[in-house]
Amino acid sequence: MAHALLDNLDSGATIDRHLADQLIIFAALALGASEFRIPQATDHVYTHIWLVETLLGAAARVEGKCLRIQEIGYEPPP
């Protein structure tokens, strides 16, 4: 566990591998594009990218250690 923490800290990532997949849905719904540095892309990251692209129509991709999400700008009905 300590080695995983040190790997995350040494990677220069802004979020860890476990938080990355959880933020994708919120970033896809938000206004404005989001970009995060992640230590590595996990299977969960790719699954959540598929979900937001398929279900919401948002664009998301991993380029190296950078996760980019182009939002849909969801606004709840009044």
Sequence and secondary structure as in RCSB ss.txt:
>XXXX:A:sequence
MAHALLDNLDSGATIDRHLADQLIIFAALALGASEFRIPQATDHVYTHIWLVETLLGAAARVEGKCLRIQEIGYE
PPP
>XXXX:A:secstr
 HHHHHHHHHTT SS HHHHHHHHHHHHHSSS EEEE S   HHHHHHHHHIIIII  EEEEETTEEEEE     
   
